[in-house]
Amino acid sequence: MIGIKSIASYVPTAGVDNYAQGAKFAKDEEFILGKIGSAFLPRKDAAQETSDLCVAAVNALFANNPELQRDAIDALIVVTQNGDEEGLPHTAAIVQDKLGLPTHVAAFDISLGCSGYVYGLYAMKGFMEAAGLKNGLLVTADPYSKIVDPEDRNTTMLFGDAATVTWMADGAPWQLGKAKFGTDGSGAPHLKVSDGVFFMNGRQVFNFALLKVPAHLHELLEESGLEESQIDAFCIHQGSAAIVDAVARRFEGEPEKFIKDMVETGNTVSSSIPLLLERHVLPSTWKRVALSGFGVGLSWGSAIIHRD
């Protein structure tokens, strides 16, 4: 069964001091850490493209897993809505070339935001199993610095740039369990890009997350025949500290199981969940973890992963 073998990431070292941004918008430390949750927002260099972030993450994966050779890769999916230049050709093709991967690789993009990692896991698993492929790379990179207006207090203090890559193959220690997905296109106006600039209705997005995510996770647990106590950790999209805390409070039994780690990264869109997995789940002895991504679309996806 195709599962998660390893995860690597690339987070730029340069970035924006959120305390300085907070002072600009008259926001204090309580707001910055308590509501936003991020003191520092990594930013890609102006000369870097989305594909460069992807390449840096994949090269880190190869360095961490010397047994994985480039010519063994036969599937590459890039989850992004902010690809190279104007989005044509697809970023995955550019990444394939920059990495020197073989031309027999199946490479394509998935245009999803904060729910994209959960969708991508199951898209990759199904694609690989249907086609008999051996080694797949699921890459996430959505640098919102390309579209965020630095004068928009609703967005510029939230988003950080990062890229991750998940190696998916047979014999993996982490397997994919049951998943549930959803879409409500009537909420499209709440998160969109117009004339190259990102717009977010923060209140509507917060309400959406609080309404959908806890209920979706509870439904997933029930349909999986699991109790909350049987989940070792919840890795949900790190939209903001306020969102993670609000969702956790809907799980009265053990809200401390909701991992929150965005102080030095911010909201990294589709990369936020795999960053949590890389930092907290893969090195752990946990057996079962719940995931949930939610955002632009509006779209959401939740899943259970378990150690084989």
C-alpha positions in Angstrom: 0.0 0.0 0.0 1.2 3.5 -0.9 1.9 5.6 2.1 4.2 8.3 3.6 7.9 7.4 3.7 9.5 10.7 4.4 9.0 14.4 4.4 11.4 17.3 3.9 11.0 21.0 3.6 12.5 24.3 2.7 11.8 27.5 4.7 13.5 30.7 3.6 15.7 32.2 6.3 14.9 35.8 5.3 11.5 37.3 6.1 9.4 39.8 7.9 9.3 40.7 11.6 5.7 40.6 12.6 6.3 42.8 15.6 7.4 45.5 13.2 4.3 44.9 11.1 2.2 45.0 14.2 3.6 48.4 15.2 2.7 49.7 11.8 -0.9 48.6 12.2 -1.2 49.3 15.9 -1.3 45.7 16.9 0.2 44.6 20.2 2.0 41.4 21.2 -1.2 39.8 22.5 -2.7 40.2 19.1 0.4 39.0 17.2 1.0 35.8 19.2 -2.5 35.2 20.5 -4.6 35.8 17.4 -2.1 35.6 14.5 0.3 33.2 16.1 3.4 34.3 14.2 6.3 36.5 15.3 8.2 35.9 12.0 7.1 35.3 8.4 9.6 33.7 6.1 9.8 35.2 2.6 11.3 33.9 -0.6 14.0 36.1 -2.3 12.7 38.2 -5.1 14.7 36.2 -7.6 13.3 32.9 -6.4 10.3 31.3 -8.2 7.9 28.8 -6.8 9.7 26.1 -8.6 12.9 27.1 -6.8 11.3 26.5 -3.5 10.1 23.1 -4.6 13.5 22.2 -5.8 15.1 23.2 -2.5 12.7 21.0 -0.6 13.1 18.0 -2.9 16.9 18.3 -2.7 16.7 18.2 1.1 14.6 15.0 0.8 17.3 13.4 -1.4 20.0 14.4 1.0 18.0 12.9 3.9 17.3 9.7 2.0 20.4 8.7 0.0 18.7 5.4 -0.9 16.2 7.3 -3.1 17.7 7.9 -6.5 16.3 10.6 -8.9 15.8 8.1 -11.7 13.5 6.1 -9.4 10.9 8.9 -9.3 7.9 8.2 -11.5 5.3 10.6 -10.2 5.5 14.3 -9.2 2.6 16.4 -8.1 3.0 20.1 -7.1 0.2 21.6 -5.0 0.1 25.4 -5.7 -2.1 28.2 -6.8 0.9 30.6 -7.2 3.1 28.8 -9.7 5.9 30.1 -11.8 5.3 33.3 -13.7 1.7 33.2 -14.9 1.0 29.6 -14.3 1.7 28.2 -17.7 3.4 25.8 -18.1 2.5 23.8 -15.0 5.1 24.2 -12.2 5.6 20.5 -11.9 7.1 20.4 -15.4 9.5 23.1 -14.5 10.4 21.3 -11.3 11.0 18.0 -13.2 13.5 19.8 -15.4 15.3 21.7 -12.7 15.7 18.5 -10.6 16.9 16.5 -13.6 14.2 13.9 -13.0 13.7 11.3 -15.8 11.3 12.2 -18.6 9.1 9.1 -17.8 7.9 11.0 -14.8 4.1 11.8 -14.7 4.1 15.5 -13.5 1.2 17.7 -12.9 -0.2 20.5 -10.6 -3.1 20.5 -8.2 -4.7 24.0 -8.0 -5.8 24.0 -4.3 -4.8 26.1 -1.4 -4.9 25.2 2.3 -6.8 22.0 1.8 -4.4 20.9 -1.0 -2.1 18.6 1.0 -4.9 16.3 2.2 -6.3 16.2 -1.4 -2.8 15.7 -2.7 -2.1 12.7 -0.5 -5.1 10.8 -1.8 -4.7 11.9 -5.4 -1.1 10.7 -5.4 -2.0 7.4 -3.7 -4.8 6.6 -6.1 -2.8 7.7 -9.1 0.2 5.6 -8.2 -1.8 2.5 -7.3 -3.9 2.7 -10.4 -0.9 3.1 -12.7 1.5 0.8 -10.8 4.0 3.5 -10.0 6.7 3.1 -7.3 7.9 6.4 -6.0 5.9 9.6 -5.9 6.8 13.1 -4.7 4.0 15.3 -3.4 5.3 18.8 -3.3 3.6 21.9 -1.7 4.7 25.4 -2.4 2.3 28.4 -2.4 4.3 31.6 -1.8 1.6 34.2 -1.0 4.3 36.9 -0.9 3.7 37.0 -4.6 0.1 38.2 -4.2 -0.3 39.7 -0.7 -0.6 43.5 -0.5 1.9 44.6 2.3 -0.5 47.4 3.1 -3.4 45.0 3.8 -3.5 44.4 7.5 -5.9 41.5 7.1 -3.4 39.4 5.1 0.2 40.7 5.3 0.6 39.6 8.9 -0.6 36.0 8.3 1.3 34.4 5.5 4.8 32.9 5.2 6.5 31.2 2.3 7.7 27.6 2.5 7.8 24.4 0.5 7.6 20.7 1.5 7.9 17.4 -0.3 6.4 14.1 0.8 7.9 10.8 -0.5 5.1 8.3 -1.1 5.9 4.7 -1.8 5.1 1.1 -0.9 6.2 -0.2 2.5 5.8 3.2 4.1 5.6 3.5 7.9 2.6 5.8 7.7 -0.5 4.7 5.9 -3.5 6.6 4.7 -6.8 5.8 6.4 -10.3 7.1 5.8 -10.8 10.6 4.4 -13.6 13.0 3.8 -13.7 16.0 1.6 -16.0 19.0 0.9 -16.5 22.0 -1.3 -18.8 25.1 -1.1 -18.2 27.3 -4.1 -20.7 29.9 -2.8 -17.8 31.0 -0.5 -15.5 31.7 -3.4 -15.7 35.5 -2.9 -14.2 35.3 0.7 -10.8 34.2 -0.6 -9.8 35.3 -4.0 -7.2 37.1 -6.2 -8.3 40.1 -8.2 -5.9 41.9 -10.5 -3.0 40.0 -9.0 -3.8 41.0 -5.4 -5.1 38.6 -2.7 -8.3 39.4 -0.8 -9.5 37.6 2.3 -12.7 38.2 4.4 -11.2 37.1 7.7 -14.4 37.0 9.6 -16.1 34.8 7.1 -13.1 32.5 6.8 -12.9 32.2 10.6 -16.6 31.4 10.8 -16.3 28.8 8.0 -13.4 27.1 9.8 -15.2 27.0 13.1 -18.4 25.7 11.5 -17.0 23.1 9.2 -13.7 21.7 10.6 -14.8 20.4 14.1 -17.9 18.8 12.7 -16.0 17.3 9.8 -13.4 15.8 12.1 -16.1 14.4 14.4 -17.9 12.8 11.4 -14.6 11.3 10.2 -13.9 9.8 13.6 -17.4 8.3 13.8 -17.3 6.9 10.3 -13.8 5.4 11.1 -15.1 3.8 14.3 -12.7 5.8 16.4 -13.0 7.7 19.6 -11.2 11.1 20.2 -9.0 9.3 22.8 -7.7 7.0 20.1 -6.1 9.9 18.2 -2.6 10.8 19.3 -2.5 14.2 17.7 -4.6 16.5 15.4 -2.6 18.3 12.7 -4.9 20.9 11.2 -4.1 23.7 8.8 -2.3 26.5 10.7 -4.5 29.3 9.4 -3.9 31.4 12.5 -3.5 30.8 16.3 -7.1 31.9 16.8 -8.5 29.3 14.3 -6.4 26.4 15.7 -7.4 27.3 19.3 -11.1 27.8 18.4 -11.3 24.4 16.7 -9.4 22.7 19.6 -11.9 24.0 22.0 -14.6 22.1 20.2 -12.8 18.9 21.3 -13.4 19.2 25.0 -11.7 15.9 25.9 -8.1 16.7 24.9 -7.7 20.0 23.1 -4.0 19.9 23.9 -3.7 17.3 21.1 -4.1 20.0 18.5 -0.5 20.9 17.5 0.2 24.6 17.0 3.5 25.5 15.4 3.5 28.7 13.4 5.5 31.2 15.5 8.4 31.2 13.0 6.5 30.2 9.8 3.1 31.8 9.7 0.3 30.4 7.5 2.2 28.5 4.8 -1.0 27.5 3.0 -0.7 23.9 1.6 2.7 23.4 3.4 1.4 23.9 6.9 0.2 20.3 7.6 3.3 18.6 6.1 5.5 20.9 8.2 3.7 19.7 11.3 4.1 16.1 10.2 7.8 16.5 9.5 8.5 18.3 12.8 6.2 16.5 15.2 4.7 13.3 13.8 7.4 11.5 11.9 9.9 11.7 14.8 7.2 10.6 17.3 6.0 7.2 18.5 2.4 8.1 17.8 0.2 5.6 16.1 -2.7 7.5 14.8 -3.0 11.2 13.7 -5.9 13.2 12.3 -5.4 15.8 9.5 -7.6 18.6 8.3 -7.0 21.3 5.7 -9.5 24.0 4.8 -9.6 27.3 2.9 -9.9 28.8 -0.5 -12.7 27.4 -2.6 -14.2 27.1 -0.1 -12.8 23.6 0.3 -11.9 21.2 3.1 -10.4 17.8 3.5 -9.8 15.6 6.6 -8.1 12.3 7.0 -6.7 9.7 9.4 -3.2 8.5 9.0 -1.8 5.6 11.0 1.6 4.0 11.6 1.7 0.6 9.8 
